[in-house]
Amino acid sequence: MTAHEERIDHGTLASAGARKALAGFFVSGLLLAFLGAILPPWGHHLTEDYSTIGSYFFGLMTGILGSVWISPPLLERKGIGWTLAFSCGTAAAALLYLAFVSPPLSPWWRVGGLVVIGLAAGVLHTAIFHAISPMYRHDPAATINLAGILFGLGCLTVALLVSGVYYVYTAPAIQTWIAAIPALFGWFYVRSKFAPQPVPHHPSPKEFLTELRSPGAVLFSLLLFFQFGNEWAVAGWLPLFLSQRLGISPATSLGMLALYWAALLVGRVASQAILPRVSHGKLLSCSVLAAMFGCVILLSTDNRFGAVSGVLLLGGAFAPIYPLVVEKIGNRFPYYHPGFYNGIFSFAIAGGMLAPSTLGYFASLWGVRVVMGLPLAGSAVVFVLLLLLSLEARLSHATK
């Protein structure tokens, strides 16, 4: 084989491998949305042990953050395919383990399993971002959009699956069925070939702080931190909130969680179509205000129609915010890339997992109503940060 043919073969393999790896975002969505969907089958809609739920989410967050140090050595020594297969296999094993330690066993057994799920999800993310680098360099916007759609489909799938079989199977059986999905993906990745790629430099904490030195980067980081927190606070607690506040059955409340994910997914696809036709600043502001209104509806409603309206409004309002913010970051900071949890993206992921964890401890003090109070306050903070970003951009432009 000539050098030219070898380069073509390597490029084709890298492109095919990137497409295969991108499908892993479906598993990622399933793993991160799993906890919010499984809480009713674990019986938490019947209790007020909210601090235990907070511990569950804290365990998941701990695993995700722990993957930051584990992922680069795995990629360097074992390669993309093995790392993808390992993360999916680990996730499947952790889900099976959780099936054996479902209530009434001690919740700390489940916290340990959720740490492993978070670890597997983090390793999976890192391997995917590494594998899709050629696709990202070729078309960043299309890659991010497709990744978001697959991730949203994973979140929607787990909510629909649990709600659909809630009265048919026990919690251990449901978790066994869910475990089959990452197991199949792991088998798929074992049999797939990926072009070798050099593992990029993993930034140190000092380099991370250097990246956040400019006021604009700090504001963008805080904006994503609070926005991810808003989205995942709702995703993690919505079924329990609806069951305990409105008396809605667990299966129906899980169906409304699926409706929330569907609204987010459809909204993000639709927002891509309308972005060229509307002012991005106005769309961002309207989305944040609509999200606040959706929280107010869910806080004040006493019927199912109000709950459905609030859920649809929240999902649709949250949908365009992340793509728009990422676009603004790309324009201001061309080096931005959400790989290896470095820089701005790592801060956002921490916010996404920290919010539902914190809610557990807040709810134990002030009741389940705080579940919608936190994203309401978080949306207000996002609105203020948008105003500060606009002011900072004008000042930065004026000094040039």
SULTA-V760145 format. One record per backbone hydrogen bond with DSSP energy under -0.5 kcal/mol. NH is the residue of the N-H (numbers start at 1). CO is the residue of the C=O. Records with the same first field share a line. If there is no record, write none. Layout:
NH->CO, CO
This chain:
6->2
7->3
8->4
9->5
10->6
11->7
12->8
13->9
14->10
15->11
16->12
17->13
18->14
19->15
20->16
21->17
22->18
23->19, 20
24->21
25->22
26->23
27->23
28->24
29->25
30->26
31->27
32->28
33->29
34->30
35->31
37->33
38->34
39->35
42->38
43->40
44->39
46->43
47->44
50->48
52->49
53->49
54->50
55->51
56->52
57->53
58->54
59->55
60->56
61->57
62->58
63->59
64->60
65->61
66->62
67->63
68->65
69->66
70->66
71->67
72->68
74->70
75->71
76->72
77->73
78->74
79->74, 75
83->79
84->80
85->81
86->82
87->83
88->84
89->85
90->86
91->87
92->88
93->89
94->90
95->91
96->92
97->93
98->94
99->95
100->96, 97
101->97
102->99
105->102
109->106
110->106
111->107
112->108
113->109
114->110
115->111
116->112
117->113
118->114
119->115
120->116
121->117
122->118
123->119
124->120
125->121
126->122
127->123
128->124
129->125
130->126
131->127
132->128
133->130
134->131
136->132
137->133
138->134
139->135
143->139
144->140
145->141
146->142
147->143
148->144
149->145
150->146
151->147
152->148
153->149
154->150
155->151
156->152
157->153
158->154
159->155
160->156
161->157
162->158
163->159
164->160
165->161
166->163
168->165
169->165
174->170
175->171
176->172
177->173
178->174
179->175
180->176, 177
181->177, 178
182->178
183->179
184->180
185->181
186->182
187->183
188->184
189->185
190->186
191->187
192->189
200->198
203->201
208->204
209->205
210->206
211->207
212->208
213->210
218->214
219->215
220->216
221->217
222->218
223->219
224->220
225->221
226->222
227->223
228->224
229->225
230->226
231->227
232->228
233->229
234->230
235->231
236->232
237->233
238->234
241->237
242->238
243->239
244->240
245->241
246->242
247->243
248->242
253->249
254->250
255->251
256->252
257->253
258->254
259->255
260->256
261->257
262->258
263->259
264->260
265->261
266->262
267->263
268->264
269->265
270->266
271->267
272->268
273->269, 270
274->270
275->271
277->274
278->274, 275
283->279
284->280
285->281
286->282
287->283
288->284
289->285
290->286
291->287
292->288
293->289
294->290
295->291
296->292
297->293
298->294
299->295
300->296
301->297
307->303
308->304
309->305
310->306
311->307
312->308
313->309
314->310
315->311
316->312
317->313
318->314
319->315
320->316
321->318
322->318
323->319
324->320
325->321
326->322
327->323
328->324
329->325
330->326
331->327
332->328
333->329
336->333
339->337
342->339
345->342
346->342
347->343
348->344
349->345
350->346
351->347
352->348
353->349
354->350
355->351
356->352
357->353
358->354
359->355
360->356, 357
361->357, 358
362->358
363->359
364->360
365->361, 362
366->362
367->363
370->367
371->368
372->369
373->369
374->370
375->371
376->372
377->373
378->374
379->375
380->376
381->377
382->378
383->379
384->380
385->381
386->382
387->383
388->384
389->385
390->386
391->387
392->388
393->389
394->390
395->391
396->392
397->393
398->394
399->395
400->397
